[in-house]
Amino acid sequence: NIFTVQFHPEACAGPQDTAYLFDLWYQLVPGKWIVDSDLASEMILSDLLNKEGTIISHNWFYSTELKVVNLQWFYRLGLLIFPNDWHLARTFGMAITLALFAAAMLFFVKCAGLGRAGLWMVGTLLWPFGQHYLVYAIYGGYYLVYTFFYMLVLALVLRSLNADKKHCALQWVLACVITAVAGMNGVKQLMVFHAPLCLAAAILLVLALHSCGKSDWKAALDACRKEVRLLAASLVTAVAAAAGYFVSNAVLSRMYDFKSYNFIVWNRDEDWFTLDRILMDFFHEFGYENGSGVFHFGGIAAAVGLLLGCWMFFCIVRLLLLRLDKLERNDKLLVLLLVAMLAVCGVAYTYFHEYYLYFWLMNMPVAIAVMAVEIKTEDFHILGARQLLGVGLAACFTLCAVSTVRQEQEHPYLAHKGLNTAAEWLVDNGYTQGYSTFWNGNAMTELTSGKLEVWTLQSLDRDDVPNWLQPKSHLTTDPEHPFLLIDTETDGPAENAKLIQYGDCTEVYNDGRYVIYDFADADAVRTAAQAAADAKLAGQMAQGRTDAVKLRHTQEALQK
């Protein structure tokens, strides 16, 4: 309601509708060319699923997760409406995704009892305040799906605490269905949310039993029945998530091609990431960015982002160590849940050797919710101080979002500037199929709305096509009259590529960064790859003979 936003500035960050419109502007304008191959693979898969009329494709090499329910559902709808404009299809799909995400957060806010501070939380989560959050959540949408599922589950669990037995059972069943489906997307939700939730619920129950004042177990458990129900719901939904993951890992992995996380082992290496460094990464995800001048706009925004990370740390310390006993049950759970998330994820990322900064994005909704708890529960004695704090934090997140978007346009995180121009040139000159390395291939397909089909190569020295984020048909079929695109900034100098050194090809495009070569057919590419392999083998044999001669001379010298 408009009066909530107008007279309670802490209720919304931006305000909330401004953040959503800002997201859509980014999708429509700079998002038209800031496309990387990782994100583009979702669009190519969506187009393939539409053509096949299936939910999961047997003709696709997935990545580390099958993602049974992910963005392809929304992209498929967008492609049905805009089949010849993949940019509008992506924008339409992400508009629905962001709207559903906001609706899920509003439902959580109501179930958690966060009030107006919860509206501030929803608005904040719609601002792309950090580079990883922009690329993988607001623009790419990957982590919005994960958080969408687990925040819905958390909302249903909290809602069930005050329900009668019948409605409680219905809400548990719905939560289990949602979390089982989410579990089929991979192990992330089980590790990042359900394990910490069980831990937080157990700690909350212990604290409640300690403070209930009862001397026997029956009376104590009866007095803490909501905490008992919370722990039971946490365990039941965790089992459902594990069941979904088991279906994915034990059943679907035999039917479809994707790389599960079964290769991860416990392995502590002193040269690897340390726990303190990994935890600091979390506090840097609120808008801090390296490389900006201290007195430039980006540098000021980076400092503000660093302050937001410090504010997050302050909220955790103040709520956990100084005010936990004064909080309501739901607020206590959110604080304990965030701490449990940091503990579980921090230890896992330290010992598993499978860690990227953006893994922390799944913790963001709970982190911002804890900020909302601090805003809601802090004892302010000055009139208007709560509203002033909300406005100040909203301005900080907005500033970081503007700076992040500006920096992403100038220095894209994964996208390659100018690739759209090279791709359009290929289409205008009649090319339809060709080769490139991964980080250019799928992006070119989306940038041309499917007009270019690109076989991604493992290396520019060989013609090996990897089984990673491309159709399986690329392993059994060859492109006709193929081109080979080389990005000199990421692939290296074009003249160093063995397929060019040994290939019968013609340079047809060069803009200083991207160089495109024309091959008569796929056989010409294979011939070049074979010639490069033969030359490498000959070089190894020659080096072996040279080493043998040196060894013999050394031995003779020692004998003398």
C-alpha positions in Angstrom: 0.0 0.0 0.0 1.1 3.4 -1.0 0.8 4.9 2.5 3.2 2.2 3.9 5.9 3.3 1.5 5.2 7.0 2.0 5.1 7.2 5.7 7.3 4.3 6.7 10.4 4.6 4.6 12.0 1.6 6.4 9.3 -0.5 4.8 10.8 -0.5 1.4 14.3 -0.2 -0.2 14.1 2.1 -3.1 11.0 1.8 -2.9 10.4 -1.8 -3.8 8.7 -1.2 -7.2 11.7 0.9 -8.3 14.1 -2.0 -7.7 11.9 -4.3 -9.9 11.7 -1.7 -12.6 15.5 -1.2 -12.4 16.0 -4.9 -12.8 13.8 -5.0 -15.9 15.6 -2.0 -17.4 18.9 -3.9 -17.0 17.4 -7.0 -18.6 16.1 -4.9 -21.6 19.0 -2.5 -22.2 22.5 -3.5 -21.2 21.3 -7.1 -20.7 20.8 -7.4 -24.5 24.6 -7.9 -25.0 25.9 -8.8 -21.5 25.3 -12.5 -22.2 27.9 -15.2 -21.2 27.9 -18.8 -22.4 27.0 -20.2 -19.0 23.7 -18.2 -18.9 23.1 -18.7 -22.6 23.2 -22.5 -22.2 19.9 -22.2 -20.3 18.3 -20.5 -23.3 19.7 -23.1 -25.8 18.4 -25.9 -23.5 15.0 -24.2 -23.3 14.7 -24.0 -27.1 15.7 -27.7 -27.3 13.1 -28.7 -24.7 10.4 -26.7 -26.6 11.3 -28.5 -29.9 11.3 -31.9 -28.1 8.3 -31.2 -26.0 10.1 -32.8 -23.0 10.8 -31.8 -19.4 14.4 -33.1 -19.4 16.4 -33.8 -22.5 18.3 -36.9 -23.4 20.1 -34.9 -26.1 21.8 -32.4 -23.8 25.0 -32.4 -21.8 24.1 -30.8 -18.5 26.7 -29.4 -16.1 27.1 -30.4 -12.4 23.3 -30.4 -11.7 20.3 -31.6 -13.7 18.2 -28.7 -12.6 14.8 -30.4 -13.1 12.9 -27.2 -12.1 14.9 -24.1 -13.0 14.8 -21.1 -15.3 14.1 -23.2 -18.4 10.4 -23.3 -17.5 10.1 -19.5 -17.7 12.5 -19.2 -20.7 10.4 -21.8 -22.6 7.3 -19.7 -22.1 9.3 -16.6 -23.3 10.5 -18.5 -26.4 6.9 -19.5 -27.3 5.9 -15.9 -27.2 9.1 -14.4 -28.8 10.5 -17.3 -30.9 12.6 -15.0 -33.0 13.9 -12.7 -30.3 15.7 -14.6 -27.5 16.6 -11.4 -25.8 12.9 -10.6 -25.2 12.3 -14.2 -24.3 14.9 -14.0 -21.6 13.6 -10.7 -20.4 10.0 -12.0 -20.2 11.2 -15.2 -18.4 13.2 -13.2 -15.8 10.3 -10.7 -15.3 8.2 -13.6 -14.2 11.0 -15.1 -12.1 11.6 -11.9 -10.3 7.9 -11.3 -9.7 7.5 -14.8 -8.3 10.6 -14.4 -6.2 9.2 -11.1 -4.7 5.9 -12.8 -4.0 7.6 -15.7 -2.3 9.6 -13.3 -0.1 6.4 -11.4 0.8 4.7 -14.7 1.8 7.8 -15.4 4.0 7.6 -12.0 5.5 4.0 -12.5 6.5 4.7 -16.0 7.9 7.8 -14.8 9.8 6.0 -11.8 11.3 8.6 -9.3 10.1 6.1 -6.6 9.5 7.2 -3.4 7.7 10.9 -4.3 8.1 10.1 -7.4 6.1 8.9 -5.1 3.2 12.3 -3.4 3.5 13.9 -6.8 3.2 11.9 -7.7 0.0 12.9 -4.4 -1.7 16.5 -4.8 -0.8 16.7 -8.3 -2.3 15.5 -6.9 -5.6 18.4 -4.5 -5.8 21.5 -6.0 -7.6 23.9 -4.7 -4.9 26.9 -6.9 -5.7 28.4 -8.2 -8.9 27.8 -11.9 -8.2 24.3 -11.1 -7.0 23.7 -9.2 -10.3 25.1 -11.9 -12.6 23.9 -15.0 -10.9 20.6 -13.8 -9.3 19.0 -10.7 -10.7 20.2 -11.1 -14.3 21.0 -14.8 -14.6 18.4 -16.0 -12.1 20.3 -19.2 -11.1 20.3 -18.6 -7.3 16.9 -17.0 -7.2 15.4 -20.4 -8.0 17.3 -22.1 -5.1 16.3 -19.3 -2.6 12.8 -19.2 -3.9 12.3 -22.9 -3.0 13.9 -22.9 0.4 12.3 -19.6 1.5 8.9 -21.0 0.6 9.7 -24.1 2.7 10.8 -21.9 5.6 7.6 -19.9 5.3 5.4 -23.0 5.4 7.3 -24.4 8.4 6.9 -21.2 10.3 3.2 -21.0 9.3 2.6 -24.5 10.6 3.8 -23.7 14.1 0.5 -21.9 14.9 -1.8 -24.1 12.8 -4.0 -26.9 14.1 -3.0 -30.5 13.4 -4.9 -30.8 10.2 -3.5 -27.6 8.6 -0.1 -28.3 10.1 0.0 -31.7 8.3 -1.1 -30.1 5.0 1.6 -27.5 5.2 4.2 -30.1 6.0 3.2 -32.2 3.0 3.3 -29.1 0.7 6.7 -28.2 2.1 8.0 -31.7 1.6 6.8 -31.8 -2.0 8.5 -28.4 -2.7 11.7 -29.4 -1.1 11.8 -32.9 -2.7 11.4 -31.2 -6.2 14.2 -28.7 -5.2 16.3 -31.6 -4.0 16.3 -33.0 -7.5 18.1 -29.9 -8.7 21.2 -30.9 -6.7 22.7 -31.0 -3.3 23.1 -27.3 -2.7 19.7 -26.8 -1.0 20.3 -29.7 1.3 23.7 -28.5 2.4 23.1 -24.7 2.5 19.6 -24.7 4.0 18.3 -27.9 5.4 21.3 -29.0 7.4 21.6 -25.5 9.0 17.9 -25.3 9.6 18.0 -28.6 11.6 21.0 -27.3 13.5 19.3 -24.0 14.3 16.0 -25.6 15.3 17.8 -28.0 17.6 19.7 -25.1 19.3 16.4 -23.2 19.6 14.8 -26.2 21.3 17.7 -26.5 23.7 17.5 -22.9 24.6 13.7 -23.1 25.1 14.0 -26.2 27.3 16.7 -24.5 29.4 14.5 -21.4 30.0 11.1 -23.0 30.3 11.4 -23.5 34.1 10.1 -27.1 34.0 11.8 -29.9 35.9 10.6 -33.0 34.1 10.9 -33.9 30.4 7.2 -34.3 29.7 6.2 -30.9 31.1 9.2 -29.2 29.5 8.5 -30.7 26.1 4.8 -29.7 26.4 5.9 -26.1 27.3 8.1 -26.1 24.2 5.8 -27.8 21.8 6.2 -25.2 19.1 10.0 -25.6 19.2 9.5 -29.4 19.1 7.2 -29.0 16.1 9.8 -26.7 14.5 12.6 -29.3 14.9 10.3 -32.1 13.6 9.4 -30.0 10.5 13.0 -29.3 9.9 13.9 -33.0 10.0 11.0 -34.1 7.9 11.7 -31.5 5.1 15.4 -32.4 5.3 14.5 -36.0 4.7 12.4 -35.0 1.7 15.3 -32.9 0.3 17.6 -35.9 0.7 15.0 -38.1 -1.1 14.9 -35.7 -4.0 18.6 -35.6 -4.2 18.8 -39.4 -4.1 16.3 -39.6 -7.0 18.5 -37.2 -8.9 21.8 -38.8 -8.0 20.9 -42.5 -8.1 18.1 -42.6 -10.8 18.2 -39.6 -13.1 22.0 -39.6 -13.3 21.7 -43.0 -15.1 19.2 -41.6 -17.6 20.7 -38.2 -18.3 24.2 -36.8 -18.7 25.4 -34.5 -15.9 28.3 -34.4 -13.5 27.2 -34.8 -9.9 29.2 -33.7 -6.9 30.1 -37.3 -6.0 33.8 -36.4 -6.8 34.0 -34.1 -3.7 36.0 -35.5 -0.8 37.1 -34.3 2.6 40.5 -32.8 2.0 42.2 -30.1 4.1 45.1 -28.4 2.3 47.1 -25.6 3.9 47.5 -24.0 0.6 43.8 -23.9 -0.1 41.1 -21.5 1.2 41.1 -20.9 5.0 37.9 -20.6 7.0 38.5 -17.0 8.0 39.1 -16.0 4.3 35.9 -17.8 3.2 33.8 -16.2 5.9 35.2 -12.8 4.9 34.1 -13.5 1.3 30.5 -13.6 2.6 30.8 -10.2 4.2 32.2 -8.8 0.9 29.2 -9.9 -1.1 27.1 -6.9 0.0 28.6 -4.5 -2.7 32.3 -4.4 -2.1 34.4 -4.6 -5.3 38.1 -4.7 -5.9 39.9 -2.4 -8.3 38.0 0.9 -8.0 39.7 4.2 -7.3 39.1 5.3 -3.7 37.8 8.7 -4.6 35.8 7.6 -7.7 32.2 6.7 -7.7 32.9 3.0 -7.9 35.4 3.3 -5.0 32.9 5.2 -2.8 30.3 2.5 -3.6 32.9 -0.2 -2.7 33.5 1.5 0.6 29.7 1.6 1.2 29.5 -2.1 0.3 32.2 -2.8 2.8 30.3 -0.9 5.5 27.2 -2.9 4.7 29.2 -6.1 5.3 30.3 -4.6 8.6 26.7 -3.8 9.4 25.8 -7.4 8.7 28.5 -8.5 11.1 27.2 -6.0 13.7 23.6 -7.4 13.3 24.8 -11.0 13.9 26.9 -10.1 17.0 24.3 -7.8 18.5 21.3 -10.1 18.0 23.1 -13.4 18.8 25.2 -12.3 21.8 23.4 -9.4 23.3 19.7 -9.6 22.5 18.8 -13.2 21.7 16.8 -13.8 24.8 14.6 -10.7 24.1 13.7 -11.8 20.6 10.5 -13.6 19.5 10.8 -17.3 18.5 10.8 -16.6 14.7 13.4 -13.8 15.0 15.6 -16.1 17.1 15.3 -18.8 14.5 16.4 -16.5 11.7 19.5 -15.3 13.6 20.4 -18.9 14.6 19.7 -20.1 11.0 22.1 -17.5 9.5 24.9 -18.4 12.0 24.3 -22.1 11.3 24.5 -21.4 7.5 27.8 -19.6 7.9 29.2 -22.4 10.1 28.0 -25.3 7.8 28.9 -23.6 4.6 32.2 -22.2 5.9 33.4 -25.6 7.0 32.1 -27.3 3.8 33.8 -24.8 1.5 37.0 -25.0 3.4 37.3 -28.8 3.3 35.6 -29.7 0.1 37.9 -28.0 -2.4 34.8 -26.9 -4.5 34.3 -23.3 -3.7 33.4 -20.1 -5.6 32.5 -16.7 -4.2 29.0 -16.8 -5.6 28.1 -19.9 -3.5 27.3 -17.4 -0.7 24.4 -16.0 -2.7 22.1 -18.7 -1.4 22.5 -17.2 2.1 21.4 -13.7 1.1 17.7 -13.9 1.8 18.3 -15.0 5.4 21.1 -12.5 5.8 18.9 -9.6 4.7 16.1 -11.0 6.9 18.4 -10.8 9.9 19.1 -7.1 9.0 15.3 -6.7 9.0 15.1 -8.3 12.5 17.6 -5.8 13.8 15.6 -2.9 12.3 12.4 -4.3 13.7 13.6 -5.1 17.2 16.2 -2.5 18.0 15.3 -0.2 21.0 15.4 3.3 19.5 14.8 6.2 21.9 14.8 9.0 19.3 11.7 9.5 17.3 12.1 8.6 13.7 15.5 6.8 14.2 14.1 3.5 12.9 12.8 5.1 9.8 16.1 7.0 9.3 18.0 3.7 9.6 15.8 2.1 7.0 16.2 5.0 4.6 20.0 5.1 5.1 20.4 1.4 4.5 18.1 1.6 1.4 20.2 4.4 0.0 23.4 2.3 0.6 22.1 -0.7 -1.2 20.8 1.4 -4.0 24.1 3.1 -4.4 25.9 -0.2 -4.5 23.4 -1.5 -7.1 23.9 1.5 -9.4 27.7 1.1 -9.1 27.5 -2.6 -9.7 25.5 -2.2 -12.9 27.8 0.5 -14.1 30.9 -1.6 -13.5 29.3 -4.7 -15.2 28.7 -2.6 -18.3 32.2 -1.4 -18.4 33.9 -4.6 -17.3 31.6 -7.6 -17.6 32.2 -10.4 -15.1 31.8 -13.2 -17.7 30.4 -11.7 -20.9 32.7 -10.7 -23.7 32.3 -7.1 -25.0 32.0 -6.9 -28.8 31.0 -10.5 -29.3 27.5 -9.4 -30.4 29.1 -7.4 -33.3 31.1 -10.4 -34.5 28.1 -12.7 -34.2 25.9 -10.3 -36.2 28.6 -10.2 -38.9 28.6 -14.0 -39.2 24.8 -14.0 -39.7 24.9 -11.1 -42.2 27.5 -13.0 -44.2 25.6 -16.2 -44.4 27.3 -18.3 -41.8 25.1 -20.6 -39.7 27.5 -23.1 -38.0 31.0 -23.1 -36.7 33.4 -23.6 -33.8 34.7 -21.6 -30.8 35.8 -22.1 -27.2 33.1 -22.4 -24.6 32.9 -18.9 -23.3 32.1 -17.6 -26.8 30.1 -20.4 -28.3 26.7 -20.5 -26.5 26.7 -16.8 -26.1 26.8 -16.3 -29.9 23.8 -18.6 -30.3 21.7 -16.6 -27.9 23.0 -13.2 -29.2 21.7 -14.2 -32.7 18.5 -15.8 -31.4 19.5 -19.2 -32.4 20.7 -18.3 -36.0 24.2 -19.5 -35.2 24.8 -23.1 -34.0 28.3 -23.3 -32.4 30.2 -26.5 -31.5 32.3 -25.6 -28.5 35.9 -26.9 -28.5 38.0 -28.0 -25.5 41.0 -26.3 -27.1 42.0 -24.4 -30.3 44.7 -27.0 -30.8 42.4 -29.9 -31.2 38.9 -30.7 -32.6 37.7 -32.3 -29.3 34.1 -31.4 -28.5 33.6 -31.7 -24.7 30.4 -33.2 -23.1 29.5 -30.0 -21.4 26.5 -27.7 -21.9 25.8 -28.4 -25.5 23.6 -30.8 -27.5 24.8 -34.4 -27.7 24.4 -34.2 -31.5 27.6 -32.1 -31.6 29.6 -35.3 -30.9 28.1 -37.2 -33.8 27.5 -34.5 -36.4 29.8 -31.8 -38.0 29.1 -28.2 -38.9 28.7 -27.4 -42.6 31.1 -24.8 -44.0 32.2 -23.9 -40.5 33.8 -20.8 -39.2 36.2 -20.7 -36.3 36.0 -17.7 -33.9 39.0 -16.8 -31.7 38.8 -14.3 -28.9 42.4 -13.0 -28.7 41.9 -11.7 -25.1 40.8 -15.0 -23.7 42.0 -17.6 -26.2 45.4 -16.0 -26.9 46.9 -14.8 -30.2 45.1 -16.3 -33.2 48.4 -17.3 -34.8 49.2 -19.5 -31.8 46.2 -21.7 -32.3 47.3 -25.0 -33.8 44.1 -25.3 -35.9 45.1 -22.1 -37.6 48.8 -23.0 -37.9 48.1 -26.3 -39.6 44.7 -25.6 -41.1 43.7 -24.7 -44.7 41.6 -21.7 -43.7 41.1 -18.0 -44.6 40.8 -15.0 -42.2 37.5 -13.3 -43.0 37.0 -11.0 -40.0 39.3 -9.2 -37.6 38.2 -6.3 -35.3 41.3 -6.3 -33.1 39.8 -8.7 -30.6 37.8 -11.3 -32.4 39.3 -13.1 -35.4 37.2 -15.3 -37.6 38.5 -18.0 -40.0 36.6 -19.7 -42.8 37.1 -23.5 -43.3 35.8 -25.3 -46.4 34.3 -28.1 -44.3 34.6 -30.0 -41.1 37.2 -32.4 -42.7 39.5 -29.4 -43.1 39.3 -28.8 -39.3 39.9 -32.5 -38.6 42.9 -32.5 -41.0 44.4 -29.5 -39.1 43.8 -31.1 -35.8 45.5 -34.3 -36.9 48.4 -32.4 -38.4 48.8 -30.6 -35.1 48.7 -33.9 -33.2 51.3 -35.4 -35.5 53.6 -32.4 -35.1 53.3 -32.6 -31.3 54.1 -36.3 -31.3 57.1 -35.7 -33.6 58.3 -32.9 -31.3 58.0 -35.2 -28.3 59.9 -37.9 -30.0 62.6 -35.5 -31.0 62.8 -34.2 -27.5 63.0 -37.7 -26.2 66.0 -38.5 -28.5 67.7 -35.2 -27.5 67.2 -36.1 -23.8 68.6 -39.6 -24.4 71.7 -38.2 -26.0 72.2 -35.7 -23.2 71.8 -38.5 -20.7 74.3 -40.7 -22.5 76.8 -37.9 -22.6 76.4 -37.2 -18.9 76.9 -40.9 -18.1 80.1 -41.0 -20.3 81.4 -37.9 -18.6 80.8 -39.4 -15.1 82.6 -42.6 -16.1 85.7 -40.6 -17.3 
